[in-house]
């Protein structure tokens, strides 16, 4: 699933977040969208679990900051 988290001006520690995410999903990835300073996360977790992992990584966020992005599938992987 892909999520966007409004940072409200708080700079996320991407190393800590990526370490926490990959501990539960080795293919997870987090980065910051430069134009909007939004944290983007791709992970095989639901929103509740994602918020818990972010909190463990030292970046507490709440549901109001979280937006689930509709999946985009090109069909190339056969999935």
Kinemage of the C-alpha trace (Angstrom):
@kinemage 1
@onewidth
@group {chain A} dominant
@subgroup {mainchain}
@vectorlist {calphas} color= white
{ca unk a 1} P 0.000 0.000 0.000
{ca unk a 2} L 1.109 3.537 -0.593
{ca unk a 3} L 0.556 6.325 1.886
{ca unk a 4} L 1.259 10.032 2.066
{ca unk a 5} L 1.778 11.603 5.459
{ca unk a 6} L 1.619 15.382 5.907
{ca unk a 7} L 4.708 16.326 7.888
{ca unk a 8} L 3.355 19.663 9.164
{ca unk a 9} L 6.879 21.050 8.893
{ca unk a 10} L 8.493 18.319 11.016
{ca unk a 11} L 11.455 16.801 9.151
{ca unk a 12} L 11.261 12.980 9.292
{ca unk a 13} L 14.377 10.908 9.990
{ca unk a 14} L 14.239 8.787 6.838
{ca unk a 15} L 16.974 6.412 8.001
{ca unk a 16} L 15.110 5.575 11.217
{ca unk a 17} L 11.788 5.284 9.392
{ca unk a 18} L 13.192 3.061 6.630
{ca unk a 19} L 14.955 0.858 9.211
{ca unk a 20} L 11.716 0.417 11.171
{ca unk a 21} L 9.671 -0.242 8.027
{ca unk a 22} L 12.068 -2.772 6.499
{ca unk a 23} L 12.143 -4.661 9.818
{ca unk a 24} L 8.482 -5.565 9.198
{ca unk a 25} L 8.457 -5.426 5.378
{ca unk a 26} L 11.832 -5.853 3.638
{ca unk a 27} L 10.516 -4.217 0.443
{ca unk a 28} L 9.156 -1.108 2.209
{ca unk a 29} L 10.389 2.336 1.207
{ca unk a 30} L 9.919 5.839 2.550
{ca unk a 31} L 11.000 9.145 1.052
{ca unk a 32} L 10.008 12.796 1.104
{ca unk a 33} L 8.295 14.438 -1.868
{ca unk a 34} L 10.381 17.611 -2.282
{ca unk a 35} L 7.652 19.853 -3.688
{ca unk a 36} L 5.213 19.272 -0.825
{ca unk a 37} L 7.474 18.011 1.992
{ca unk a 38} L 5.124 15.025 2.260
{ca unk a 39} L 6.411 11.717 3.585
{ca unk a 40} L 5.650 8.970 1.060
{ca unk a 41} L 5.583 5.375 2.241
{ca unk a 42} L 5.170 2.174 0.286
{ca unk a 43} L 4.654 -0.781 2.627
{ca unk a 44} L 2.647 -3.976 3.037
{ca unk a 45} L 0.899 -2.698 6.168
{ca unk a 46} L -2.452 -1.169 6.945
{ca unk a 47} L -2.762 2.378 8.213
{ca unk a 48} L -3.031 1.411 11.909
{ca unk a 49} L 0.152 -0.698 11.772
{ca unk a 50} L 1.979 1.957 9.746
{ca unk a 51} L 1.207 4.616 12.356
{ca unk a 52} L 2.534 2.273 15.062
{ca unk a 53} L 5.785 1.656 13.155
{ca unk a 54} L 6.241 5.383 12.528
{ca unk a 55} L 5.795 6.046 16.253
{ca unk a 56} L 8.381 3.377 17.081
{ca unk a 57} L 10.755 5.097 14.647
{ca unk a 58} L 10.346 8.366 16.557
{ca unk a 59} L 7.952 9.972 14.103
{ca unk a 60} L 4.483 9.935 15.646
{ca unk a 61} L 1.737 10.794 13.191
{ca unk a 62} L -2.024 10.630 13.427
{ca unk a 63} L -4.812 9.521 11.108
{ca unk a 64} L -5.566 13.105 10.095
{ca unk a 65} L -2.072 13.377 8.584
{ca unk a 66} L -2.387 10.076 6.725
{ca unk a 67} L -3.709 9.628 3.201
{ca unk a 68} L -3.961 6.215 1.572
{ca unk a 69} L -3.109 6.422 -2.116
{ca unk a 70} L -5.062 4.283 -4.569
{ca unk a 71} L -2.851 1.610 -6.110
{ca unk a 72} L -1.589 2.092 -9.620
{ca unk a 73} L -0.932 -1.120 -11.507
{ca unk a 74} L 0.550 -1.255 -14.980
{ca unk a 75} L 0.084 -5.049 -15.116
{ca unk a 76} L 3.720 -5.559 -16.068
{ca unk a 77} L 4.545 -7.836 -13.148
{ca unk a 78} L 1.544 -10.079 -13.712
{ca unk a 79} L 0.144 -9.280 -10.243
